[in-house]
Amino acid sequence: GPPPGPAERPRARGSRAAEFYRVKWVSWKGQRTPVITQSENGPCPLLAIMNILLLHSRCFQVKLPPQKDVITAEELMAHLGDCILATQPREPSEGLQLNFQQNIHDAMTVLPKLSTGLDVNVRFTGVSDFEYTPECIIFDLLNVPLYHGWLVDPQSPEMVQAVGKLSYNQLVEKIITCKQASDSSLVSEGLVAEQFLEATASQLTYHGLCELTATAREGELGVFFRNNHFSTMTKHEGHLYLLVTDQGFLQEEGVVWESLHTVDGDSCFCDTHFHLSHAPGKGGTPAAPPPDPRLQQRQVDQDYMVALSLQQGQDAPSVLSDLELARQLQHEEYQQHHPHP
């Protein structure tokens, strides 16, 4: 698009305020809707929250001019500030009013941190369990759910015992203390806790993914936290998707969501209606990530079955999409790890 006009040219007031982002326009629920993209894979909770407000424009009344293709961090914060102010309770009592003013004050203090990253500290007990830090006020005021999927598996009692209700920071401290202890049972508990952190370094566990899928409400927009990264997440027909905000897909209107159905980062890109997208991705390659070899074998087996049954004049068995196959594989894998007693 054309270079930003003078009004949009970022002002050099510290590097963060001067940052600007490209705007991608997509069709969402029948309306032209802006999605803010980023060039680096930064932590950017600002984008995750702003994109929820833009996708929920009917609720939050955030509108960008239809020709806008660049926006600064400063402008985003101004929009966000307006949305926070608009959460004022109707005809509040004096107590509520004071409480609201205090919350607004706290939120405005946190606002500048949103473009650099927030101090968020997970607890491993539930997908909405975080240590309460001042930063959480923004999510509370806007009524935006914050989730993670880094859960300890209840089927590993030893790990449950070692991790307990501790937050990530507390667990790291516990590991250091335990390893230096003279008591051998403490030392081994420290090792189990350390093993948990190493085994779940992707910060998403199978148990976490299942809980996340069960907890998120259908059609809800929330923020998903993983590896210091904040993404806009939704649930559609029982499955989870993350909003694609990578600037590399700026011109790909058919790439809007990315499925979140495995813990190892294997995913598929989808369009605004959550159908698999066949738009070319970066460098002219297909938008879907490389398929799992087990998936390819399963597909070959399936094609063979279809061919056989057609040859024998039977009805072809229902053919699963790649996405459904991947989910089925993941489910089988989950069952292997979690045999029901």
C-alpha positions in Angstrom: 0.0 0.0 0.0 1.0 3.7 -0.1 3.4 4.9 2.6 1.6 6.2 5.7 0.5 9.9 5.5 1.9 12.5 7.8 -0.8 11.9 10.4 0.1 8.2 10.6 3.9 8.6 10.6 5.1 7.2 13.8 6.4 9.7 16.3 9.8 9.0 17.7 8.9 9.0 21.4 10.9 6.0 22.5 11.3 3.1 20.2 8.1 1.2 21.3 5.6 4.0 20.7 7.2 4.5 17.3 6.5 0.9 16.3 3.9 0.4 13.6 2.0 -2.6 12.4 0.5 -3.6 9.0 -3.3 -4.0 8.9 -4.7 -7.1 7.1 -8.4 -6.8 6.1 -10.3 -10.1 6.1 -14.0 -11.0 5.9 -15.3 -12.0 9.3 -19.0 -12.8 9.9 -19.8 -11.0 6.7 -18.0 -7.8 7.5 -14.6 -6.3 6.3 -12.6 -6.6 9.5 -9.1 -5.4 10.2 -6.5 -7.8 11.8 -3.3 -6.3 13.1 -0.2 -8.3 12.0 3.3 -8.3 13.2 6.6 -8.8 11.4 8.6 -10.3 14.3 7.2 -13.1 16.4 7.1 -10.7 19.4 5.3 -11.3 22.7 2.7 -8.6 21.8 -0.3 -9.0 24.1 -1.4 -5.7 22.7 -2.2 -7.3 19.3 -3.9 -10.3 20.9 -6.2 -8.1 22.9 -6.7 -5.5 20.1 -7.6 -8.2 17.6 -10.3 -9.5 19.9 -11.7 -6.0 20.2 -11.7 -5.7 16.4 -13.3 -9.1 15.8 -15.9 -8.2 18.4 -16.4 -4.7 16.9 -20.2 -4.9 17.6 -19.5 -5.1 21.3 -16.5 -2.8 21.6 -17.2 -0.2 18.8 -13.6 -0.2 17.6 -13.6 0.9 14.0 -10.6 1.6 11.7 -11.0 3.7 8.5 -11.5 1.2 5.6 -8.4 2.2 3.7 -6.1 2.0 6.7 -3.1 -0.3 6.1 -0.7 0.8 8.8 -1.3 1.5 12.5 1.1 2.6 15.3 1.4 1.1 18.8 0.3 4.5 20.1 -2.9 4.5 18.1 -3.6 0.9 19.3 -3.1 1.9 22.9 -5.5 4.9 22.4 -8.2 2.6 21.1 -7.6 0.1 23.9 -7.7 3.0 26.5 -11.1 4.1 25.1 -12.4 0.5 25.4 -11.3 0.3 29.0 -12.9 3.6 29.9 -16.1 2.4 28.2 -16.4 -0.4 30.7 -17.6 2.0 33.4 -20.6 0.5 35.2 -24.0 2.2 34.6 -25.2 4.3 37.5 -22.7 2.8 39.9 -22.8 3.2 43.7 -20.1 5.3 45.2 -18.1 2.2 46.2 -18.3 0.8 42.7 -17.3 4.2 41.2 -14.2 4.4 43.4 -13.3 0.8 42.7 -13.7 1.5 38.9 -11.5 4.6 39.1 -8.8 2.6 40.9 -9.0 -0.2 38.3 -8.8 2.3 35.5 -5.7 3.9 37.1 -4.1 0.4 37.5 -5.0 -0.5 33.9 -3.6 2.7 32.5 -0.3 2.0 34.4 -0.1 -1.4 32.8 -1.1 -0.2 29.3 2.5 0.7 28.0 3.8 -2.8 28.9 1.3 -4.3 26.5 3.6 -3.7 23.5 6.7 -5.2 25.1 5.2 -8.2 26.9 3.4 -8.9 30.2 4.6 -10.5 33.4 2.4 -13.5 33.4 3.0 -16.4 35.7 1.1 -19.7 35.1 0.0 -22.2 37.6 -0.1 -25.8 36.4 -3.4 -26.7 38.0 -5.9 -25.3 35.4 -6.1 -23.5 32.1 -7.3 -20.3 33.7 -4.9 -20.5 36.7 -2.3 -17.7 36.8 -0.7 -15.9 39.7 -2.6 -12.6 40.0 -0.3 -9.8 38.8 -1.3 -6.2 38.2 -1.2 -7.0 34.5 -4.3 -9.2 34.8 -6.5 -6.1 35.4 -6.7 -5.4 31.6 -8.2 -8.8 30.9 -10.6 -8.5 33.8 -11.9 -5.1 32.8 -12.4 -6.0 29.2 -13.8 -9.4 30.2 -11.4 -11.2 27.9 -10.4 -14.7 29.1 -6.7 -15.5 29.4 -5.8 -19.2 29.0 -2.8 -21.5 28.9 -2.4 -25.2 28.4 0.6 -26.0 30.5 -1.0 -28.5 32.9 0.4 -31.3 35.0 -1.3 -34.6 34.2 -3.5 -35.8 37.1 -2.6 -39.4 36.0 1.0 -38.8 37.2 0.5 -38.5 41.0 4.3 -38.1 41.6 4.4 -35.0 39.4 1.1 -33.7 40.8 2.8 -34.0 44.2 6.0 -32.3 43.1 4.4 -29.4 41.2 1.4 -28.8 43.5 -0.4 -25.5 43.2 2.9 -23.6 42.7 3.3 -21.0 39.9 6.1 -21.3 37.4 8.4 -18.9 39.3 7.7 -20.7 42.6 8.4 -24.1 41.0 11.8 -23.0 39.7 12.7 -21.7 43.2 11.5 -25.0 44.7 13.7 -27.0 42.3 16.8 -25.0 43.2 16.0 -25.4 47.0 15.2 -29.1 46.8 18.4 -30.0 44.8 20.5 -28.4 47.5 18.6 -30.2 50.4 20.2 -32.8 52.5 16.9 -34.8 52.7 16.9 -37.3 49.9 13.1 -37.3 49.4 13.2 -33.5 48.9 16.1 -34.0 46.4 14.0 -36.6 44.4 10.9 -34.3 44.5 13.0 -31.5 43.1 14.2 -33.9 40.3 10.6 -34.9 39.5 9.6 -31.2 39.2 12.6 -30.5 37.0 11.7 -33.5 34.9 8.2 -32.1 34.5 9.5 -28.7 33.2 11.9 -30.4 30.8 9.3 -32.9 29.5 6.7 -30.0 28.9 9.1 -27.4 27.5 6.6 -26.7 24.7 4.3 -25.3 27.5 1.3 -27.3 26.2 0.5 -30.8 27.4 -2.1 -33.3 26.1 -4.0 -32.9 29.3 -3.8 -29.1 28.9 -5.1 -29.2 25.4 -8.1 -31.4 26.3 -8.9 -29.1 29.3 -8.5 -26.1 27.1 -10.9 -27.5 24.5 -13.4 -28.4 27.3 -13.2 -25.0 29.1 -13.3 -22.5 26.2 -16.9 -21.7 25.2 -18.1 -22.2 21.6 -17.5 -19.0 19.6 -15.7 -17.3 22.5 -12.6 -15.1 21.7 -9.8 -15.3 24.3 -6.1 -14.9 24.7 -3.9 -18.0 24.7 -0.5 -17.7 26.4 2.4 -20.0 25.5 6.2 -19.6 25.4 5.9 -15.9 26.3 3.6 -15.4 23.3 0.0 -14.2 23.3 -2.4 -15.3 20.6 -6.0 -14.6 19.9 -7.9 -17.9 20.3 -11.4 -19.1 19.4 -13.4 -22.3 19.6 -15.4 -23.3 16.5 -17.5 -26.5 16.4 -15.6 -27.9 19.4 -12.1 -27.2 18.0 -9.6 -24.6 18.9 -8.0 -22.1 16.5 -5.4 -19.3 16.8 -5.6 -16.1 14.8 -2.8 -15.9 12.2 -1.1 -12.5 12.7 2.2 -13.2 10.9 2.8 -10.4 8.4 4.0 -13.0 5.9 0.4 -13.8 5.3 -0.6 -10.1 4.8 -1.8 -10.7 1.2 -3.3 -14.2 2.0 -7.0 -13.4 2.7 -7.6 -17.2 2.8 -5.3 -17.7 5.8 -7.1 -16.4 8.9 -6.9 -19.2 11.5 -4.5 -21.9 12.5 -5.7 -25.1 14.1 -4.5 -25.8 17.6 -5.0 -29.6 17.9 -1.6 -31.0 18.7 1.0 -30.2 21.3 4.0 -30.4 18.9 3.1 -27.5 16.7 1.7 -29.5 13.8 -1.2 -27.4 12.5 -3.3 -26.5 9.5 -4.2 -23.1 8.2 -7.9 -22.3 7.7 -9.9 -19.5 6.2 -12.5 -17.2 7.9 -15.1 -20.0 7.8 -12.6 -22.5 9.3 -12.2 -24.5 6.1 -8.7 -25.8 5.3 -7.1 -23.0 3.3 -5.3 -23.9 0.0 -3.8 -20.4 -0.4 0.0 -20.5 -1.1 2.0 -19.6 2.1 5.4 -18.0 2.3 7.6 -18.5 -0.7 4.8 -20.0 -2.8 4.6 -23.2 -0.8 1.2 -24.5 0.2 -0.1 -22.9 3.4 -0.4 -26.2 5.3 2.6 -27.1 7.4 4.4 -30.4 6.4 2.1 -33.3 7.2 2.9 -35.9 9.8 4.3 -39.0 8.1 1.9 -41.2 10.0 -0.9 -39.0 8.6 0.4 -39.6 5.0 0.4 -43.3 5.6 -3.1 -43.2 7.0 -4.2 -41.2 4.0 -2.6 -43.8 1.7 -4.4 -46.6 3.6 -7.6 -44.7 3.3 -7.3 -44.0 -0.4 -6.6 -47.7 -0.9 -9.7 -48.7 1.2 -11.9 -46.3 -0.9 -10.5 -47.7 -4.1 -11.1 -51.3 -3.0 -14.7 -50.7 -1.9 -15.5 -48.8 -5.1 -14.1 -51.7 -7.1 -16.3 -54.1 -5.1 -19.3 -51.8 -5.8 -19.8 -50.9 -2.1 -20.3 -47.4 -0.8 -17.0 -45.7 0.0 -16.3 -45.3 3.7 -16.5 -41.7 4.9 -13.3 -40.0 4.0 -11.8 -37.9 6.8 -10.2 -34.6 6.1 -6.5 -34.1 7.0 -7.6 -32.1 10.0 -9.9 -34.8 11.3 -7.2 -37.5 10.7 -4.7 -35.4 12.7 -7.2 -35.1 15.5 -8.0 -38.8 15.4 -4.2 -39.6 15.6 -3.8 -37.2 18.5 -6.8 -38.8 20.3 -5.3 -42.3 19.9 -2.0 -41.0 21.1 -3.7 -39.4 24.1 -5.5 -42.7 24.8 -2.1 -44.5 24.8 -0.7 -42.1 27.3 -3.8 -42.1 29.4 -5.3 -45.6 29.5 -8.6 -45.4 31.3 -8.4 -47.4 34.6 
